[in-house]
Amino acid sequence: MLKLVIGNKNYSSWSMRPWLALRANNIPFEEIFIPLYTDVKADKDRILSFSRSGKVPSLIDGDITVWDSLAIIEYLAEKYPETRLWPQDRASRTHARCISAEMHSGFMPLRNECGMNLHRPIRAIPLSDDARANVARIQEIWADCYARHGKQGPFLFGAFSGADAMFAPVVHRFRTYAIPVKPEAQAYVDAITSLPAFQEWTRDGLAEALVIERFETV
Ligand SMILES: N[C@@H](CCC(=O)N[C@@H](CS)C(=O)NCC(=O)O)C(=O)O
């Protein structure tokens, strides 16, 4: 069976992505949980035993290890083509890959200022101009996808795709930091928050007792 190595569901937005891709598609997997940011050497060594990057997530499929969230989604899309993790037509698939890569490699101001923390009381904070520009760009992406594919379903490309797995964690950040969502992007936020897999991850994350003080100051 596939094994997915993940970190704290409360804090680890990168772990959430492949977990959602698997769960939303009912692909069975064993979850290997390693607490992050504990400063316990044994925890770090355990992560390193799965991936020399020292980071989670990692997917283990027999003798194949995939140690990056987007690479895992690519791997799953190849291994399970019936899941349609990428859209069928080339133009939409390219678009899905572009926005996924944009999310994967960018939006650092928003990420740095609004770390994922599910149990943080919902409260707005002042955002830098750069983070506000990130918020605007993300909503532009959602609204553009909705205009193109909204008739096919509520997700970015109609049905749930790898792009949704990539963007779902940021929906949590919008919620936790009370970031206002424009009406044309709201349908997408509603679709993600209604997804059973998203709700399951959120429930699990909220139930986690592990608190990492340095993430609790924002
Ligand atoms: N590019 C990687 C980034 C993974 C990453 O930064 N993971 C964080 C958790 S969200 C991590 O493992 N941090 C542990 C550490 O730095 O000790 C991916 O997308 O999978």
The ligand as a MOL file (V3000), in Angstrom:
LIG
                    3D

  0  0  0     0  0            999 V3000
M  V30 BEGIN CTAB
M  V30 COUNTS 20 19 0 0 0
M  V30 BEGIN ATOM
M  V30 1 N 8.7920 21.7020 -1.6630 0
M  V30 2 C 8.3740 20.9090 -0.5770 0
M  V30 3 C 8.3600 21.7260 0.6860 0
M  V30 4 C 8.0900 20.8840 1.8690 0
M  V30 5 C 8.2060 21.6330 3.1810 0
M  V30 6 O 8.7550 22.7510 3.2730 0
M  V30 7 N 7.7070 20.9860 4.2440 0
M  V30 8 C 7.7490 21.5350 5.5880 0
M  V30 9 C 6.4100 21.3000 6.2950 0
M  V30 10 S 5.0570 22.1360 5.6380 0
M  V30 11 C 8.7200 20.7180 6.4260 0
M  V30 12 O 8.8680 19.5500 6.2360 0
M  V30 13 N 9.3530 21.3520 7.4040 0
M  V30 14 C 10.1250 20.6390 8.3710 0
M  V30 15 C 11.4430 21.2410 8.6170 0
M  V30 16 O 11.8140 22.1790 7.8980 0
M  V30 17 O 12.0680 20.7880 9.5860 0
M  V30 18 C 6.9930 20.3110 -0.8860 0
M  V30 19 O 6.1600 20.9820 -1.4760 0
M  V30 20 O 6.7640 19.1450 -0.5760 0
M  V30 END ATOM
M  V30 BEGIN BOND
M  V30 1 1 1 2
M  V30 2 1 2 3
M  V30 3 1 2 18
M  V30 4 1 3 4
M  V30 5 1 4 5
M  V30 6 2 5 6
M  V30 7 1 5 7
M  V30 8 1 7 8
M  V30 9 1 8 9
M  V30 10 1 8 11
M  V30 11 1 9 10
M  V30 12 2 11 12
M  V30 13 1 11 13
M  V30 14 1 13 14
M  V30 15 1 14 15
M  V30 16 2 15 16
M  V30 17 1 15 17
M  V30 18 2 18 19
M  V30 19 1 18 20
M  V30 END BOND
M  V30 END CTAB
M  END
